[in-house]
Amino acid sequence: MHQPSTQARPCLYYNYQVFQPWLASQHPTPTRQQVVIVGAGPAGMVTALELARHGVASVVLSAELQFSQGSRAICFTRRSMEILQQVGVAERMTEGGLPWRFGNSYYRGQQVFRMEAPHDADDRFFPIINVQQQFMEEYLHDACAAHPLIDFRWGNKVTQLAQHDGFAALQVDTPEGPYTLESQWVVAADGGRSGLRSAMNLAMEGASYEGFFVIADIRIDLPYPTERLAFFDPDWNPGNTILMHREPHGIWRVDYQLPPGETPEEALRTESLKQRIDAQLKMIGFEGTPWEMDWNSVYSARTLTLPEYVHKRIVFTGDAAHLLPIFGVRGANTAFQDAQSLGWHLAFVLKGLAPEKLMQNHSTERVGAAREIITEAGKSTRFMAPPSRGFRLLRDAVLSLSLTQEFVRPLYHWRTSRPHEYSRSLLNSPCDDNAQFKGGPALGAPPQNVQFQADDHLLDHLGGGFDLVYVADNKGIPVDIAQAVASLQAQGLPLKLIAISSETAAVEGANLSLHDPQMRFQARYAVQAGGAYLFRPDQHICARWLQLDAARLTQSLQVACMR
Ligand SMILES: Cc1cc2nc3c(=O)[nH]c(=O)nc-3n(C[C@H](O)[C@H](O)[C@H](O)COP(=O)(O)OP(=O)(O)OC[C@H]3O[C@@H](n4cnc5c(N)ncnc54)[C@H](O)[C@@H]3O)c2cc1C
């Protein structure tokens, strides 16, 4: 019988709530579900919220009775915030978070590189915001708990899985014993040690790097702004790297590499942790400043992915699908993109708006994203923790040259998580004007935000279905386009016709009119009156026209739904 801990996890800055387990005896006999999501981490919960946005109900199972232990993910990218905005939790993240955009790299005590992440008025969110993962999980959970289409079950652990024709059967263990749950689709969002992945005997491809890092969260008052600090080859840890991040609630993360040969057990001894943190504080000029340990853990870098995410009716997502190194803050940030993609692909199949092969497209696109991230992350990992003498020689040459040579300093640049461009997607239109555009986001690219007014941005209005953004300027929507949109909507396709105009008056024939007084959309998207962009439900671009016409719009939507 599954007995998850009912002891609240210890934490200096977060009061863990222990939730009541969901017990089958207190609920009607379950019928076959449309979607069961195994795992209530960021991947599982965003998938549930995205599905709900498309009107699809799901059951979310969490083996535990509380949110995850320790800060884990703390850095969330702008694209993640845009996705979290879609599922209604960006405001809480912003309220509780520390935004930042600068990073400082030091070599032997000297600052050798200052990274500046781009940020302009069109962006609603900062390049990165620091929020501890427990808070992010709480915000997502609250949104799930408030949604009538999401059935959230604490203390329900999947122990067995069987695939049948058109559905899967799960054995779910609870504090009162097991029950069986059948579902048309199962989302395996059960984390890096995925029991479902093991049960199905699925092998991952990629590399595991040698060398360990310690993460220690300490409570301390340090007078630094929220900027990333990276120290290469410091006196107290020669040849290795140390990262420091400010977290909300007076917490700092100290992340240091261990010398070769040291075991995780040795590294996590209280004395060893204290000695190293004291040494780091001394190095930055804060010797003797009082501090308290909150949480610590050891990790090593892995760049692994399943080669396929969809296995009949089981779909792997988040860490269950891929394991990415911490450098570049990729785990949760990638999980959000997976979830946003999975939500609409699966909803369209379940609602009969697209054939089942659309799920294969989800797998192909997200595996492609993971492979790109793995290539990028591998570069950062090899710089932070050189895996061989050759790599170390190269890294050390960059470090020492950087003291005097400006040109090598950008090689320190820490490649952070960025959204993948689905430039080769089968959903991209073959009959648009993409090739003739002189700028703007191309087919497959993620959206670029546009500020219309002080608190009004383009992405505030997109999502939940396809969005056709048409530059109407001061004219109405041409009749044939309005008719084509109405006819597709009548067939059940979630499609919104959004008109952009420099006039305040509503544009006739549009579902929504956006007032763009300075015509910023036209500038950022390199398009004039009569032109348009078609955004997929995950807001990636799948068609764009210099002059839109009804026939090509209809054809592009058929392609985007694989019909
Ligand atoms: C120290 C550290 C620092 C990190 N920093 C960052 C960062 O700054 N930015 C970033 O983007 N990422 C970071 N990450 C990675 C990030 O934490 C993970 O990528 C992210 O949590 C993955 O989300 P997930 O939902 O896929 O899996 P998880 O968060 O691991 O969630 C898995 C869920 O599945 C449940 N579960 C497991 N087995 C079962 C079962 N059999 N039945 C039912 N439920 C089950 C678990 O209880 C849990 O709810 C960090 C990770 C660590 C460890």
The ligand as a Gaussian input file, in Angstrom:
#p B3LYP/6-31G(d) Opt

LIG

0 1
 C       19.079000      21.404000      -8.275000
 C       18.231000      21.644000      -9.484000
 C       18.190000      22.902000     -10.074000
 C       17.427000      23.135000     -11.213000
 N       17.383000      24.408000     -11.772000
 C       16.607000      24.635000     -12.855000
 C       16.395000      25.953000     -13.372000
 O       16.883000      26.939000     -12.820000
 N       15.596000      26.103000     -14.463000
 C       14.994000      25.034000     -15.057000
 O       14.290000      25.219000     -16.057000
 N       15.127000      23.788000     -14.570000
 C       15.903000      23.559000     -13.481000
 N       15.965000      22.302000     -12.935000
 C       15.226000      21.198000     -13.564000
 C       13.757000      21.155000     -13.136000
 O       13.637000      21.096000     -11.739000
 C       13.099000      19.937000     -13.787000
 O       13.465000      19.917000     -15.147000
 C       11.589000      19.976000     -13.696000
 O       11.128000      19.847000     -12.382000
 C       10.991000      18.851000     -14.544000
 O        9.617000      18.863000     -14.422000
 P        8.772000      17.537000     -14.626000
 O        7.365000      17.949000     -14.393000
 O        9.131000      16.912000     -15.906000
 O        9.280000      16.516000     -13.499000
 P        9.247000      16.642000     -11.919000
 O        9.271000      18.057000     -11.490000
 O       10.329000      15.764000     -11.424000
 O        7.839000      16.046000     -11.518000
 C        7.576000      14.659000     -11.559000
 C        6.264000      14.395000     -10.850000
 O        5.920000      13.024000     -11.045000
 C        5.468000      12.486000      -9.806000
 N        5.638000      11.035000      -9.911000
 C        6.775000      10.343000     -10.114000
 N        6.501000       9.021000     -10.214000
 C        5.159000       8.895000     -10.097000
 C        4.274000       7.789000     -10.132000
 N        4.710000       6.550000     -10.335000
 N        2.949000       8.017000      -9.957000
 C        2.467000       9.272000      -9.770000
 N        3.273000      10.359000      -9.735000
 C        4.602000      10.170000      -9.907000
 C        6.299000      13.200000      -8.771000
 O        5.709000      13.113000      -7.495000
 C        6.265000      14.621000      -9.352000
 O        5.053000      15.242000      -9.015000
 C       16.707000      22.064000     -11.780000
 C       16.720000      20.787000     -11.172000
 C       17.472000      20.578000     -10.034000
 C       17.467000      19.212000      -9.388000

